[in-house]
Amino acid sequence: MDIQQLTQEMHHFVKSQGWYDPDSPRPQTARNLAISLNLEAAEVLELFQWGEEPIDQQALADELADVALYLLQLASVSGIDLEQAILKKLKKNVERDW
């Protein structure tokens, strides 16, 4: 499955929850998604709070998936082709003087 297909699956789930509805208690705006992305990333960090490795690998996998889903959704609602953005950024990084 590629990024586009994952994005479609994510949108299907969000729509099924009614979160794209105009009167949703969880408006899926870029701002709200950016906040949610940050909160989920903090949950990843929390797993490393007291050690070098997380105790629960499944919890890490779940939190990383949450981060990825919010990232996909934020890119999509912002009109950004995430796959192209990643490839472009990788090219910039290769050419960058570190």
Secondary structure, DSSP 8 states (H G I E B T S, - for coil): --HHHHHHHHHHHHHHTTTTSTT-SS---HHHHHHHHHHHHHHHHHTTTTSSS-S-HHHHHHHHHHHHHHHHHHHHHTT--HHHHHHHHHHHHHHS--
